[in-house]
Structures are given as structure tokens and as C-alpha cells.
Amino acid sequence: MRAGTRVRWAGAALAAAALPLAAGCGSTTGAGAGVLSSSWGDPQNPLEPANTNEVQGGKVLDMVFRGLKRYNPRTGKAENMLAERIETTDSQNYTVTVRPGWTFSDGEPVTARSFVDAWNYGASLRNNQKNAYFFGYIDGYDQVHPDSGGQRADTLSGLKVTGPRTFTVRLNQKFSTFPDTLGYAAFAPLPRTFFTDHKGWLAKPVGNGPYTIASYTKGAQMYLKKWAAYPGPDKALNEGVTLLVYTDNNTAYTDVLAGNLDLVDDIPASQLKNVTKDLDGRYINTPAGIIQTLAFPFYDKAWNTEGARKVRTGLSMAIDRAQITKTLFRGTRTPATDWTSPVLGTDGGFRAGLCGPACAYDPATARRLVKEGGGLPGGQVRITYNADTGSHKEWVDAVCNSINNALGNDRACVGNPVGTFADFRNQISQHRMPGPFRAGWQMDYPLIQNFLQPLYYTDASSNDGKWSNKQFDRLVDRANAESGKGAAIKLFQQAEGVVRDNMAAIPLWYQNGSAGYSERLRDVALNPFSVPVYNEIKVG
């Protein structure tokens, strides 16, 4: 992927980041038979599909929009939704046929133009959309969103409407799994009102999903109502969802216990020891496509030498993942043995144990490797993290304690807190990290490519440590060019082996989604992105 500013940080997004609509629409409780209430966080930006790249806004988009593909809420597999067919003969030129009979909630038909106009809008530099880089594979992106200078074209040359329900996509490189990315919200269609009355649309977005936004009061709540005329197969099985804004998930948890809230989808770490008993089994702890890692500042030569490679591997072997996930996270995390996620499945590229001995706790080997590598750069490891959200201090302290014990030096590792997530991100983007720093990834779509290319490809969009390896890049390019998914996955796995051999980042643990709910609800589940499957929840 191209370099960019987009960030998908697991933990920060899950804990408190949010994305709000541009205007309040008046308060309503949304109370009534068949309506459930759920904890939520205000979004930071308008809910434009190409401008939403975090969990809280994404929850709303997942209820209000449907795209060409949808990820199965249980398996994560990309399945056709509005796509009748997506065809290619060369993995670079695609013909898309949109299913007939679909409309937006205002009655406008969903056509090929609904997609092409939305993608051109999302890619445009002038529109400053956070997810613009997702369109970077389409021919002409360098003209509508150049790395420098002004926009030189208004539309992507690789998009062309060929009929009411058909359009073609020409990519600037082969990308065999491109169709599987099209379930991501950035690729959602948009109605004409988005363009003709943009301000009005932002105040009350119109989509084509099973819910419509009935009202929104910033800082308080959003009420989404079941769209009775929704034409899709995944109709809402409840009458609506009231998303209530909470700034503290402990309060949300307490409200569920008190019967004032139906669903909390992020159980506080401090409550994990009590949750099963408190909720009498109404507790979900399920794997999600999220991995926590430690990244390194490869722009600092001290961390980018052959000796430093041994040090990085030694540090990985000094971390007792099993003990930390058991005692601190109480089973809501699983020790990582690769750089992707088990939710991909073996047919999607996950290889349990790929990290091998480098991810096994081995103090003796850890000490030897650090010594052979010339010792810790600067004599001490400082792990930088933001202190304002999540339980980052607790796990960073636990990681440092493990490293200190393994290396026999109680000052070998210390935490380096930064007050706010914004300051933390600023320091990362300014290449000011003094050593390892907290990183994480929540998948955008369930492909091994999404766990590797954005993070480790040279100058990729989220390669914040600036790691670069020609062998890795070549393998990724070859994988993208493969016509068969199986052959592509094998090459991506070889590329992941390069990440392992160089310890480009230390994988820590896979993160589970967690939720608790009231006695009013039935059939509560989290999808592989750790988001509640709202449309399947039954009330009463």
C-alpha cells in the first residue's frame, strides 16, 4: 500500500477513539419494545464511509451501509452482498455487476454510479478522506491524490461506468484478492443526496443497510431504527438500537448490572475476574482480528543493525506472554505465535507457531542474544505508549518486568508514557521514538495481506517504524500478482517468514472481543472485528 496518514491502532480505537456526525438531530431515547441499548463512543468526524477508520464510527456504518461484499459475521469470509458478479481474467482488470432491486433508504436505486461516484469522492485529495489510500490500487490514484502538489484529475482513470448495473475497475498492479477487500466500509455506495446536499446528508446520513439513523445528540446518544423495507437477506431482528455514549467502560459495565443498559462490548480489565459470575453466563469472549505488537524505530541506526536484530529477537524471548495474558488479561488475550490473527484460519493464511522459538519464553537464550548483539541500545529499553486510554501502563509494566527478570537487570526495561494518544501519534509521525513503542492492528478485511503489507512494506501507510526489506517487498508484489488465492497466500506466508527472521516487530498477543449483556437480549454475538452483530440480536 501507499504511504499515508491512516492509522488503525488496536487498543486506542477500542478504548475511546470515536467519530461523530457533523450535527445533532435532536434527542430521543429510542426506547420501546424490541429496541436495545448499547455502549458507544462519539465519533470524531462525520460518518462518511471513506472518512471513518475506527471502531465506534465503524459500528454505525456497519448498520447503515452494505457494500459489494460483506464479511460473514461468524467466519469473516468475504461474501457477495450487492455484487452479483466480480469478474477478471488477469487479476488487474475487473468487471463488477451490481445486483438489481437494491435501494437506499430514501428510495433511490443503488446503481453502478452509486459506487463509482463514492470511490472517486473517497480518493480525491480535495475531500481529505482518511481512507483515501484504500483506492490507491486503482489506476489514476496518483493523479487524484498525488503525494505532493495539487490534484491533477477529478476522477480515477481506472473506474468506468459501463451500464446501469455494471462498471469496470483497472488496477495499477495485479491484485488477485482485490475483490475480498470490497466489504470494507470505504467502498460503500453513496446516494445522490450525499453530493447534492452534502451538509444535509452529514446531519442525517442516508445509507442502504438494515438500519436508518433516526436521531443523534452528540455526547449523549444515537438512535438507529430498523428499516422495514430493507431489501437484503440480513434484516434486523430487533426494532432498533440506541447507542449510548460512555467515556468510561466501567460505568457502562455497572449500568448493565443495574439493568440500565443492555449491552457493553468492551469489558474492563478490572472486571474480568468477576464478569462470569456477575452476568450469570451472559458474557462473550471470542477471538477477533486484532494483534498487539512492539514496533521499533528503524530510522534510528542503533536499532537497525545485524546486532540489533539479535537484540530484538532476544527481547521477544524475554517476554513471558503466557503468564501476562493469564494473570493480567485473564484469558481475553492469547499469546501470539505469528504476525496475523487466528481468525484468518489456515485457509486464509494464519500459521500457528510461525514465529517459532523467537516467541517462546527462554530467559537464557534471551540473555545470550542480547549480549551477542552488543547489548541494549543506550543501555536500556524504553517502551513508549500513550497513557490516556486502555490498560497500556499495566501491560507495558508487565512486559518490562518480564524482560528485567529474564535479563537479570531490574532497569533493563522501563515504560515511557506519553500523556495523550494525539501526542503519542505526533511523536511517532515525527520519528521521535527512543526505542520500542506500542503498536497494534485491527484488520480492515480478513486477508493475510492486510496484516503484512500496510505495516511492513517499504513506505507503506502504517509502517511507522520505517522497516524496509527488499526480499519482503518482492514477495508481497509476487503474492499480489498471483491469480490464485492459494498461491498468493503461500507467498504472503514466505514474506511473513522474512518479518520473523528479522524480527521487524515483536508479536505479543491476539486480542479477543469481549461483551456482556442483560437478560433482555438473546442471540448476542461479536463478529471477527469484535463488533456486535446488532441486526441478529433479539430483544425480549
C-alpha positions as CSV (number, residue, x, y, z in Angstrom):
1,M,0.0,0.0,0.0
2,R,1.0,3.6,-0.5
3,A,2.3,5.7,2.3
4,G,-0.3,7.7,4.1
5,T,-1.6,9.0,7.4
6,R,-4.2,6.4,8.1
7,V,-3.8,4.6,11.5
8,R,-5.7,1.6,12.8
9,W,-4.4,1.1,16.4
10,A,-6.0,-1.6,18.3
11,G,-6.5,-0.5,21.9
12,A,-6.7,3.2,21.2
13,A,-9.6,2.7,18.7
14,L,-11.2,0.1,21.0
15,A,-10.9,2.1,24.2
16,A,-12.0,5.6,23.5
17,A,-11.5,6.8,20.0
18,A,-14.7,7.9,18.2
19,L,-16.1,9.5,15.2
20,P,-19.2,11.9,15.4
21,L,-21.7,13.1,12.8
22,A,-21.5,16.8,11.9
23,A,-24.7,17.9,13.5
24,G,-27.1,16.9,16.3
25,C,-30.6,15.9,15.2
26,G,-32.5,16.2,18.5
27,S,-32.6,13.7,21.3
28,T,-34.7,10.7,21.5
29,T,-34.4,7.7,23.8
30,G,-35.3,5.2,21.2
31,A,-36.9,3.3,24.0
32,G,-39.7,0.8,23.2
33,A,-40.5,-2.8,22.7
34,G,-37.8,-4.5,20.6
35,V,-35.2,-1.7,21.0
36,L,-31.9,-2.5,22.6
37,S,-29.3,-0.1,24.2
38,S,-25.6,-0.5,23.7
39,S,-22.5,1.4,24.9
40,W,-20.8,3.6,22.4
41,G,-18.4,6.5,21.9
42,D,-18.9,9.7,20.0
43,P,-17.2,9.7,16.5
44,Q,-14.6,12.4,15.9
45,N,-15.5,13.0,12.2
46,P,-18.6,12.9,10.1
47,L,-19.7,9.4,9.2
48,E,-18.6,9.4,5.6
49,P,-17.7,5.9,4.7
50,A,-14.3,6.9,3.3
51,N,-13.6,9.1,6.3
52,T,-14.2,6.6,9.1
53,N,-11.3,4.3,10.2
54,E,-12.0,3.4,13.8
55,V,-14.3,1.1,15.7
56,Q,-17.0,3.4,17.1
57,G,-17.9,5.1,13.8
58,G,-17.5,1.7,12.1
59,K,-20.2,0.2,14.2
60,V,-22.7,2.7,12.8
61,L,-21.5,2.3,9.2
62,D,-21.9,-1.5,9.6
63,M,-25.6,-1.0,10.4
64,V,-26.4,1.8,7.9
65,F,-24.5,0.6,4.8
66,R,-24.0,-2.6,2.7
67,G,-21.3,-2.9,0.0
68,L,-20.4,-5.2,-2.8
69,K,-19.1,-7.7,-0.3
70,R,-19.9,-8.4,3.3
71,Y,-17.7,-10.3,5.8
72,N,-19.6,-13.2,7.3
73,P,-20.2,-12.3,10.9
74,R,-19.1,-15.7,12.1
75,T,-16.4,-16.8,9.7
76,G,-15.1,-13.5,8.4
77,K,-15.2,-14.7,4.8
78,A,-15.9,-12.1,2.1
79,E,-19.3,-13.0,0.6
80,N,-21.2,-11.2,-2.2
81,M,-23.8,-8.8,-1.0
82,L,-24.6,-6.1,-3.6
83,A,-22.2,-7.8,-6.0
84,E,-23.9,-10.1,-8.4
85,R,-20.6,-10.9,-10.0
86,I,-17.0,-9.6,-9.9
87,E,-15.0,-11.0,-12.9
88,T,-11.4,-10.8,-14.0
89,T,-9.1,-12.7,-16.4
90,D,-5.8,-11.1,-15.3
91,S,-6.2,-10.0,-11.6
92,Q,-5.8,-6.4,-12.8
93,N,-8.9,-5.6,-14.8
94,Y,-12.3,-6.3,-13.1
95,T,-15.9,-6.1,-14.2
96,V,-18.5,-5.6,-11.5
97,T,-22.2,-6.3,-11.8
98,V,-24.4,-4.8,-9.1
99,R,-27.5,-6.8,-8.0
100,P,-30.9,-5.4,-9.1
101,G,-33.5,-4.4,-6.6
102,W,-31.3,-2.6,-4.1
103,T,-32.2,0.9,-2.9
104,F,-31.1,3.4,-0.4
105,S,-33.4,4.1,2.5
106,D,-34.7,7.2,0.7
107,G,-35.9,5.1,-2.2
108,E,-33.1,5.9,-4.7
109,P,-31.8,2.8,-6.6
110,V,-28.3,1.6,-5.9
111,T,-26.5,1.6,-9.3
112,A,-23.0,1.2,-10.6
113,R,-22.7,5.0,-10.5
114,S,-23.5,4.9,-6.7
115,F,-20.2,3.0,-6.3
116,V,-18.1,4.9,-8.8
117,D,-19.0,8.3,-7.6
118,A,-18.4,7.3,-4.0
119,W,-15.0,5.8,-4.8
120,N,-14.0,8.9,-6.8
121,Y,-15.1,11.1,-3.9
122,G,-13.1,9.0,-1.4
123,A,-9.9,9.0,-3.4
124,S,-9.9,12.8,-4.0
125,L,-7.2,14.8,-2.3
126,R,-9.6,17.8,-2.1
127,N,-12.0,15.8,0.1
128,N,-9.3,14.8,2.6
129,Q,-10.8,11.4,3.4
130,K,-8.9,9.3,6.0
131,N,-9.4,6.1,3.9
132,A,-8.4,7.6,0.6
133,Y,-5.4,5.3,0.4
134,F,-7.7,2.3,0.0
135,F,-8.3,3.5,-3.5
136,G,-4.5,3.6,-4.2
137,Y,-4.6,0.4,-6.2
138,I,-6.9,1.9,-8.8
139,D,-5.4,3.4,-11.9
140,G,-5.2,7.2,-11.8
141,Y,-4.9,7.5,-8.0
142,D,-1.5,9.3,-8.4
143,Q,-3.4,12.0,-10.3
144,V,-6.4,12.5,-8.0
145,H,-4.3,12.0,-4.8
146,P,-0.7,12.9,-5.6
147,D,2.0,12.6,-2.9
148,S,2.9,16.2,-3.4
149,G,1.4,19.2,-5.2
150,G,-2.2,19.8,-6.2
151,Q,-4.8,17.3,-7.5
152,R,-4.3,16.8,-11.2
153,A,-7.5,14.9,-12.1
154,D,-11.1,14.8,-10.7
155,T,-11.8,11.1,-11.2
156,L,-9.9,7.8,-11.2
157,S,-9.0,6.8,-14.7
158,G,-9.3,3.2,-13.7
159,L,-13.1,3.5,-13.0
160,K,-15.7,3.5,-15.7
161,V,-19.5,3.1,-15.6
162,T,-20.5,0.8,-18.4
163,G,-24.2,0.3,-17.7
164,P,-26.8,1.0,-15.0
165,R,-25.6,-2.0,-13.0
166,T,-22.0,-2.5,-14.4
167,F,-18.7,-0.8,-14.0
168,T,-15.1,-1.7,-14.7
169,V,-12.0,-1.3,-12.4
170,R,-8.5,-1.2,-13.7
171,L,-5.8,-1.5,-11.1
172,N,-2.2,-0.2,-11.4
173,Q,-0.8,-3.6,-10.4
174,K,-2.1,-7.1,-10.2
175,F,-4.0,-7.8,-7.0
176,S,-5.8,-11.2,-7.1
177,T,-7.6,-10.7,-3.7
178,F,-8.8,-7.2,-4.5
179,P,-12.5,-8.4,-4.6
180,D,-12.2,-9.5,-1.0
181,T,-11.3,-6.0,0.2
182,L,-14.6,-4.6,-1.1
183,G,-16.5,-5.4,2.1
184,Y,-14.6,-2.6,3.9
185,A,-16.8,0.5,4.6
186,A,-14.7,2.8,2.5
187,F,-16.0,1.0,-0.6
188,A,-19.7,1.6,0.3
189,P,-22.1,3.2,-2.3
190,L,-23.5,6.7,-1.8
191,P,-26.8,8.3,-2.8
192,R,-27.1,11.4,-4.9
193,T,-28.0,13.5,-1.8
194,F,-24.5,12.9,-0.5
195,F,-23.3,15.1,-3.4
196,T,-26.2,17.5,-3.9
197,D,-26.9,18.3,-0.3
198,H,-23.7,17.3,1.5
199,K,-24.4,19.3,4.6
200,G,-27.9,17.8,5.0
201,W,-26.6,14.3,4.4
202,L,-23.9,14.8,7.1
203,A,-26.6,15.9,9.6
204,K,-28.6,12.7,8.9
205,P,-26.8,10.1,6.7
206,V,-28.8,8.0,4.3
207,G,-27.5,4.5,3.6
208,N,-28.6,1.2,2.2
209,G,-28.3,-1.1,5.3
210,P,-30.8,-2.7,7.7
211,Y,-31.0,0.4,9.9
212,T,-31.6,4.1,9.4
213,I,-30.3,6.9,11.7
214,A,-33.4,8.4,13.4
215,S,-31.6,10.9,15.6
216,Y,-28.3,11.8,17.1
217,T,-27.4,14.0,20.0
218,K,-23.6,14.4,20.3
219,G,-22.2,13.4,23.6
220,A,-25.4,11.5,24.5
221,Q,-26.8,9.0,22.1
222,M,-27.7,7.9,18.6
223,Y,-30.9,6.1,17.8
224,L,-30.9,3.7,14.8
225,K,-34.3,2.4,13.7
226,K,-35.0,-0.8,11.8
227,W,-35.6,-0.2,8.1
228,A,-38.6,-2.2,7.4
229,A,-38.2,-2.1,3.6
230,Y,-34.5,-3.2,3.7
231,P,-34.1,-5.5,0.6
232,G,-31.2,-7.5,1.9
233,P,-31.1,-11.1,3.4
234,D,-29.7,-9.9,6.7
235,K,-32.7,-7.9,8.0
236,A,-32.8,-6.6,11.6
237,L,-34.3,-9.0,14.1
238,N,-35.0,-6.2,16.5
239,E,-36.8,-2.8,16.2
240,G,-33.8,-0.6,16.7
241,V,-30.6,0.2,18.6
242,T,-29.9,3.1,20.9
243,L,-26.2,3.7,21.1
244,L,-25.4,5.5,24.4
245,V,-22.2,7.5,24.8
246,Y,-19.9,6.4,27.6
247,T,-16.5,7.8,28.4
248,D,-15.7,5.0,31.0
249,N,-16.4,1.4,30.2
250,N,-16.5,0.7,34.0
251,T,-19.7,2.8,34.1
252,A,-21.2,1.0,31.2
253,Y,-20.5,-2.3,32.8
254,T,-22.1,-1.2,36.1
255,D,-25.1,0.0,34.1
256,V,-25.6,-3.4,32.6
257,L,-25.5,-5.0,36.0
258,A,-28.1,-2.4,37.2
259,G,-30.4,-3.0,34.2
260,N,-29.9,0.5,32.8
261,L,-28.0,-0.8,29.7
262,D,-28.5,-3.9,27.6
263,L,-25.0,-4.4,26.1
264,V,-21.4,-3.4,26.8
265,D,-19.0,-4.5,24.2
266,D,-15.7,-3.9,26.0
267,I,-15.4,-5.5,29.4
268,P,-13.0,-3.5,31.7
269,A,-9.9,-5.4,32.6
270,S,-10.6,-4.7,36.3
271,Q,-13.9,-6.6,36.0
272,L,-12.7,-9.7,34.2
273,K,-12.3,-11.6,37.4
274,N,-16.0,-11.1,38.2
275,V,-17.7,-11.0,34.9
276,T,-18.8,-14.6,34.6
277,K,-20.4,-14.6,38.0
278,D,-21.8,-11.0,37.7
279,L,-23.6,-11.7,34.4
280,D,-24.5,-15.3,35.1
281,G,-23.0,-16.5,31.8
282,R,-24.2,-13.6,29.7
283,Y,-20.5,-12.9,28.8
284,I,-18.8,-13.3,25.4
285,N,-15.1,-13.7,25.0
286,T,-14.3,-14.5,21.4
287,P,-11.2,-14.2,19.1
288,A,-11.0,-11.0,17.0
289,G,-8.8,-9.9,14.1
290,I,-6.6,-7.8,16.4
291,I,-2.9,-8.2,17.3
292,Q,-0.7,-6.2,19.8
293,T,2.9,-5.8,18.9
294,L,6.0,-3.8,19.8
295,A,7.3,-1.8,16.9
296,F,10.9,-0.4,16.5
297,P,12.3,2.8,15.2
298,F,14.4,1.5,12.3
299,Y,15.2,5.1,11.3
300,D,17.5,5.0,14.4
301,K,20.6,3.2,13.3
302,A,21.1,1.8,16.8
303,W,18.0,-0.4,16.2
304,N,18.8,-1.2,12.6
305,T,22.0,-3.3,12.6
306,E,22.7,-7.0,12.5
307,G,23.5,-6.9,16.2
308,A,20.2,-5.1,16.9
309,R,18.3,-7.9,15.1
310,K,19.7,-10.3,17.7
311,V,18.7,-7.9,20.5
312,R,15.1,-7.6,19.1
313,T,14.9,-11.4,19.0
314,G,16.3,-11.7,22.5
315,L,13.8,-9.2,23.8
316,S,11.0,-11.2,22.2
317,M,12.2,-14.3,24.0
318,A,12.4,-12.4,27.3
319,I,8.6,-11.8,27.3
320,D,6.5,-14.4,29.2
321,R,3.4,-14.0,27.0
322,A,1.6,-16.9,28.6
323,Q,1.9,-15.5,32.1
324,I,0.9,-12.0,31.2
325,T,-2.2,-13.0,29.2
326,K,-3.2,-15.3,32.0
327,T,-2.7,-13.1,35.0
328,L,-3.4,-9.6,33.6
329,F,-5.9,-10.2,30.8
330,R,-7.5,-13.4,32.3
331,G,-7.7,-15.2,29.0
332,T,-9.0,-12.3,26.9
333,R,-5.7,-12.3,25.1
334,T,-3.8,-15.3,23.6
335,P,0.0,-15.4,23.2
336,A,0.9,-14.6,19.6
337,T,2.9,-17.1,17.6
338,D,2.8,-15.1,14.3
339,W,2.1,-11.6,13.0
340,T,-1.5,-12.1,11.8
341,S,-4.6,-13.5,13.6
342,P,-6.2,-16.9,14.1
343,V,-9.5,-15.5,12.8
344,L,-8.0,-15.8,9.3
345,G,-8.0,-19.5,9.6
346,T,-5.4,-21.7,7.9
347,D,-7.1,-21.3,4.6
348,G,-6.7,-17.5,5.0
349,G,-3.0,-17.5,5.8
350,F,-2.8,-17.9,9.5
351,R,0.1,-20.2,10.5
352,A,0.2,-21.1,14.2
353,G,3.7,-21.3,15.5
354,L,5.3,-19.5,12.6
355,C,7.3,-17.3,15.0
356,G,8.9,-20.5,16.4
357,P,11.4,-20.3,19.3
358,A,11.6,-16.5,18.9
359,C,8.2,-16.1,20.5
360,A,8.8,-18.7,23.3
361,Y,9.8,-17.5,26.8
362,D,13.5,-18.5,27.1
363,P,15.5,-16.3,29.5
364,A,18.8,-18.0,29.0
365,T,18.7,-17.6,25.2
366,A,17.3,-14.1,25.6
367,R,20.4,-13.1,27.7
368,R,22.8,-14.7,25.2
369,L,21.2,-13.0,22.1
370,V,21.2,-9.5,23.7
371,K,24.8,-10.0,24.7
372,E,25.8,-11.2,21.3
373,G,24.0,-8.3,19.7
374,G,26.1,-5.8,21.6
375,G,23.7,-5.1,24.5
376,L,20.7,-2.9,24.7
377,P,21.0,0.3,22.6
378,G,21.7,3.1,25.0
379,G,21.9,0.5,27.8
380,Q,18.1,0.5,28.4
381,V,14.9,-0.3,26.6
382,R,12.2,2.4,26.9
383,I,8.8,1.2,25.7
384,T,6.7,4.2,24.7
385,Y,2.9,4.2,25.0
386,N,0.0,6.6,25.4
387,A,-1.3,6.7,29.0
388,D,-4.7,8.2,28.4
389,T,-6.7,5.1,27.1
390,G,-6.8,1.4,27.6
391,S,-4.7,-0.6,30.1
392,H,-1.4,0.1,28.4
393,K,0.5,1.0,31.5
394,E,-0.4,-2.3,33.1
395,W,0.8,-4.5,30.3
396,V,3.9,-2.4,29.4
397,D,4.9,-2.7,33.1
398,A,4.3,-6.4,32.9
399,V,6.4,-6.8,29.7
400,C,9.2,-4.7,31.3
401,N,9.1,-6.8,34.5
402,S,9.4,-9.9,32.4
403,I,12.3,-8.5,30.4
404,N,14.1,-7.4,33.5
405,N,13.7,-10.7,35.2
406,A,14.9,-12.6,32.1
407,L,17.9,-10.3,31.6
408,G,18.7,-10.2,35.4
409,N,18.6,-6.4,35.4
410,D,15.8,-4.5,37.1
411,R,16.5,-1.4,35.0
412,A,16.9,-3.1,31.6
413,C,13.3,-2.0,30.6
414,V,11.1,0.8,31.7
415,G,7.8,2.3,30.4
416,N,7.9,5.6,28.7
417,P,4.3,7.1,28.9
418,V,3.1,9.9,26.7
419,G,0.1,11.8,28.1
420,T,-2.3,11.6,25.2
421,F,-2.8,9.5,22.1
422,A,-2.6,12.6,19.9
423,D,0.9,13.4,21.3
424,F,1.9,9.8,21.0
425,R,0.9,9.7,17.4
426,N,2.7,13.1,16.7
427,Q,5.9,11.7,18.1
428,I,5.6,8.6,16.0
429,S,5.0,10.5,12.8
430,Q,7.9,12.8,13.6
431,H,10.2,9.8,14.1
432,R,11.0,10.6,17.7
433,M,10.6,7.2,19.2
434,P,13.6,6.4,21.5
435,G,13.1,2.6,21.3
436,P,10.2,0.1,21.0
437,F,6.7,1.5,21.0
438,R,3.2,0.2,21.5
439,A,1.6,-0.8,18.2
440,G,-1.3,-2.9,17.2
441,W,-3.5,-3.7,14.3
442,Q,-7.2,-4.4,13.8
443,M,-7.9,-5.9,10.4
444,D,-9.7,-3.9,7.8
445,Y,-10.6,-7.0,6.0
446,P,-9.8,-10.7,6.7
447,L,-6.8,-11.2,4.4
448,I,-3.2,-12.0,5.4
449,Q,-2.2,-9.2,3.0
450,N,-3.9,-6.7,5.4
451,F,-1.7,-7.8,8.3
452,L,1.5,-7.6,6.4
453,Q,1.6,-5.0,3.6
454,P,0.3,-1.9,5.4
455,L,2.7,-2.5,8.3
456,Y,5.9,-3.8,6.8
457,Y,6.1,-2.9,3.1
458,T,8.6,-0.1,2.4
459,D,7.0,3.3,3.0
460,A,3.6,1.6,3.5
461,S,0.7,3.5,5.0
462,S,1.2,2.3,8.6
463,N,4.9,1.3,8.5
464,D,5.6,3.8,11.4
465,G,9.0,2.3,12.2
466,K,10.2,2.6,8.6
467,W,11.3,-1.0,8.4
468,S,12.4,-1.9,4.8
469,N,13.4,-5.2,3.3
470,K,13.7,-5.8,-0.5
471,Q,13.0,-9.5,-0.2
472,F,9.8,-8.9,1.7
473,D,8.7,-6.3,-0.8
474,R,9.4,-8.6,-3.7
475,L,7.4,-11.5,-2.1
476,V,4.4,-9.2,-1.5
477,D,4.5,-8.0,-5.0
478,R,4.6,-11.5,-6.3
479,A,1.7,-12.6,-4.0
480,N,-0.5,-9.7,-5.2
481,A,0.2,-10.7,-8.8
482,E,-0.9,-14.3,-8.3
483,S,-4.1,-15.3,-10.0
484,G,-5.0,-17.9,-7.4
485,K,-5.7,-17.2,-3.7
486,G,-3.9,-20.3,-2.5
487,A,-0.7,-19.4,-4.4
488,A,-0.9,-15.8,-3.2
489,I,-1.2,-16.9,0.5
490,K,1.9,-19.2,0.2
491,L,3.9,-16.2,-1.0
492,F,2.5,-13.9,1.8
493,Q,3.5,-16.6,4.3
494,Q,7.0,-16.6,2.9
495,A,7.0,-12.8,3.3
496,E,5.9,-13.2,6.9
497,G,8.9,-15.5,7.4
498,V,11.1,-12.6,6.4
499,V,9.4,-10.5,9.1
500,R,10.1,-13.3,11.5
501,D,13.8,-13.7,10.5
502,N,14.4,-10.0,11.0
503,M,12.0,-9.6,14.0
504,A,10.6,-6.5,12.3
505,A,8.2,-6.2,15.2
506,I,7.6,-8.3,18.3
507,P,4.2,-10.0,18.3
508,L,2.7,-10.0,21.8
509,W,-0.8,-11.4,21.8
510,Y,-4.0,-11.7,19.8
511,Q,-6.8,-9.7,21.3
512,N,-10.3,-11.1,21.9
513,G,-13.5,-9.3,21.7
514,S,-15.5,-9.2,24.9
515,A,-19.1,-8.2,25.7
516,G,-21.7,-8.5,28.5
517,Y,-25.4,-8.2,28.1
518,S,-28.7,-8.0,30.0
519,E,-31.4,-10.6,30.5
520,R,-33.5,-8.8,27.8
521,L,-31.2,-9.9,25.0
522,R,-30.8,-13.2,23.1
523,D,-28.5,-14.3,20.2
524,V,-25.8,-11.8,21.1
525,A,-22.5,-12.3,19.2
526,L,-19.4,-10.4,18.2
527,N,-18.1,-10.6,14.6
528,P,-14.4,-11.2,13.8
529,F,-13.8,-7.5,14.1
530,S,-15.0,-7.5,17.7
531,V,-18.2,-5.6,16.8
532,P,-21.7,-6.7,18.0
533,V,-23.8,-8.3,15.2
534,Y,-26.6,-5.9,16.0
535,N,-29.0,-7.0,13.3
536,E,-29.1,-10.6,14.7
537,I,-29.8,-9.6,18.4
538,K,-33.3,-10.4,19.6
539,V,-35.0,-8.4,22.4
540,G,-37.4,-9.8,25.0
